[in-house]
């Protein structure tokens, strides 16, 4: 998709599972390969985009967006469900490039806005959102639909 100084942004594919497992570990999210692989495949079959920042080795970052129509807007809404950059690659423009690429994909899909949940306790993400044009607009609540095991 886009490239800058050896960094390219591209769609994730099944060959990225091991690299994504390692990237997620940097955020304290331990997900087994056998759990992540089917999730990656399922996401590729849905409306949205799963993009990675690719350099020399494992992915430096990942962003996932899902778009859908809503009752309260004329255009689709893109919901960013994941934005993660390797801590060693932060402050190098990786997240901005991922956001730029996913914004372009969402516009092409007919979206009028992006939504990203950035809890205030994740100060870096919250600051990044404000610096890249996101505005705060309320709170998000979640509710489990199944008992957690």
ABEGO torsion letter per residue (X at the ends): XBBBGGBBBBBBBAAAAAAAAAAAAAAGBBBBAAAAAAAAAAAAABBEBBBBBBBBEBBABBBBBBBBBBAABABBBBBBABBBBBAAABGAGAAAAAAAAAAAAAAAAGBABBBBBBBAABAAAAAAAAAAGBBBBEBBBBBBABBBX
